[in-house]
Amino acid sequence: MASKAKSVADLYAEYQRLRAEAKVLYDQADIILKRLVIVWKKDKTAKIDEKHYLQIEDKFRGSLKAFAPGFAHRYDLKEKAVE
């Protein structure tokens, strides 16, 4: 059974809905990342599982965040093996 082709209006509405949902998820992840960095700074050797710990690299350069509106663009999270 062939599906009915969606109109431009239908596709645009679906696109806008998905962008709104993605923004909400991005904002939630950003909030959690802020908390994670704060907690991580208190104990940089804390394990995330039995064999790994988290290393966070601050990639931010400069005093203004004009190029990176989201907090998430600032940090690079890496799993490192416990030796």
CORCOR-V434223 format. One line per field, one symbol per residue. phi: phi as a letter, one per 30 degrees, with the letter a starting at -180 (. if undefined). burial: + if it has 9 or more other C-alpha atoms within 8 Angstrom, else -. A space follows every 10 residues. Layout:
phi->???
burial->???
//
This chain:
phi->.ddddddedd dddddddddd dddddddddd dddededddd ddbdcddcad cbbccccdcd bjcccddbdc ddddcccbdb ddc
burial->---------- +--------- ---------+ --++--+--+ ------+--- -+++++---- ---------- +--+++---- ---
//
